Amino acid sequence: MADYVLYGTEVSYFSGKARAYLRWRGVDFEERLTTRDVYRDVILPTVGWPVIPVLALPDGTLVQDTTDIIETVEARIPDGPRVMPDEPVQRVVTRLLDLFADEWLVIPAMHYRWNYNEDWIYSEFGRTSAPDAPPAEQYAIGRKNGERFRGAVPMLGVTEETIPGVESAYETFLRNFSAHLEHSPYVLGGRPSLGDFSLIGPLYAHLYRDPESGRLMERVAPKVADYVRRVVAGDKGTGSLLEDDVIPQTLEPILSVQMTEQMPVLVETTNLFGAWASDVGKGADVPRGFGMVDFETGSHTGECAARSFPLWRLQAVTDEIDAMDIAAKARLGDLLERIGGVPLMDLRLPARLERRDYRLKLA
Ligand SMILES: N[C@@H](CCC(=O)N[C@@H](CS)C(=O)NCC(=O)O)C(=O)O
């Protein structure tokens, strides 16, 4: 029996991130499908709510949240490549990509899945949940399970008005990332770091594996499709990141979009979180969202939910900034200047967040 068990599915965004990381790290793990029995018998009794992926450690402890999974494995298995760069600006950039891939590229990922692959994904959900049921029953089960995810699409800001912007922003991302991959096999050089695994979240299950989305990726950005295959396979690369804390210039267009599109939503969410936090005590469960805010993508505007979880990823970015020395801060300042991200240097959550009992809480 393997040391670790990953509970997840091929159709799941965050299972793809965890799986690719575990393969790259050479972890002895087996993956178990999250059928309805696994949710009932394994996940719900401990985690308390239906969410994947979940990693079972050799002693049976369950870990949820991909970044917690990754950090737990890094701490338990000291030998092998480290997912976090040693250099400070690279650490910030890889965390920024974690924030962008987990919490912004979810917009095109969900749009293409639900607006171009709906019937297919219902069948896939059904196959996962009830592998032994006949196809028609699987489809019905998939439809029922899928409603929760389909219902999240408008909350992400995907509407008739914004869809042209969502699609144009995604195609811009594909072109920018292809241009980057012309020069560098991974985001920060010769081998993967956290940001690469994070990108596999949106880029594998939804945008590569869902049939219509996969065709789009192969047509517009075959290099990105090739990258997805490499990272998913656990490819080790050359073993080295760029030296001297260099950030490839070809990443700057992607980071610029993050600053112009995602950052304003994070700032608004931070403000709403601050108003909420001023009224509650330490240890309070943080709600999943704080209402709706304006957003813009691909030059189209709309409203999206001010979700709380991205603030947890944002706090990880700003913690890296707070850990920097003056020289590194100056180098980061130059990068932020070029990508339109100067406000990030001083943006801090008005109250700290922590994760306990598989939930986000006020620290
Ligand atoms: N931040 C979490 C996100 C996990 C997540 O959203 N998982 C999806 C499937 S890919 C899910 O189970 N969502 C259920 C829900 O959010 O209610 C992580 O990184 O693990």
The ligand as an SDF file (V2000), in Angstrom:
LIG
                    3D

 20 19  0  0  0  0  0  0  0  0999 V2000
   -8.6400   26.1060   -1.9470 N   0  0  0  0  0  0  0  0  0  0  0  0
   -9.0440   24.7400   -2.1310 C   0  0  0  0  0  0  0  0  0  0  0  0
  -10.1130   24.6650   -3.1960 C   0  0  0  0  0  0  0  0  0  0  0  0
  -10.7090   23.2960   -3.3480 C   0  0  0  0  0  0  0  0  0  0  0  0
  -11.9160   23.3030   -4.2610 C   0  0  0  0  0  0  0  0  0  0  0  0
  -12.5290   24.3380   -4.5550 O   0  0  0  0  0  0  0  0  0  0  0  0
  -12.2510   22.1080   -4.7230 N   0  0  0  0  0  0  0  0  0  0  0  0
  -13.4240   21.9330   -5.5550 C   0  0  0  0  0  0  0  0  0  0  0  0
  -13.2130   20.8180   -6.5450 C   0  0  0  0  0  0  0  0  0  0  0  0
  -11.8360   21.1400   -7.5920 S   0  0  0  0  0  0  0  0  0  0  0  0
  -14.5500   21.5490   -4.6360 C   0  0  0  0  0  0  0  0  0  0  0  0
  -14.5970   20.4450   -4.1340 O   0  0  0  0  0  0  0  0  0  0  0  0
  -15.4060   22.5220   -4.3440 N   0  0  0  0  0  0  0  0  0  0  0  0
  -16.5170   22.3470   -3.4900 C   0  0  0  0  0  0  0  0  0  0  0  0
  -16.9060   23.6580   -2.9000 C   0  0  0  0  0  0  0  0  0  0  0  0
  -16.1300   24.6350   -3.0420 O   0  0  0  0  0  0  0  0  0  0  0  0
  -17.9730   23.7270   -2.3020 O   0  0  0  0  0  0  0  0  0  0  0  0
   -7.8030   23.9280   -2.5230 C   0  0  0  0  0  0  0  0  0  0  0  0
   -6.8160   24.5130   -2.9820 O   0  0  0  0  0  0  0  0  0  0  0  0
   -7.8010   22.7240   -2.2850 O   0  0  0  0  0  0  0  0  0  0  0  0
  1  2  1  0
  2  3  1  0
  2 18  1  0
  3  4  1  0
  4  5  1  0
  5  6  2  0
  5  7  1  0
  7  8  1  0
  8  9  1  0
  8 11  1  0
  9 10  1  0
 11 12  2  0
 11 13  1  0
 13 14  1  0
 14 15  1  0
 15 16  2  0
 15 17  1  0
 18 19  2  0
 18 20  1  0
M  END
$$$$
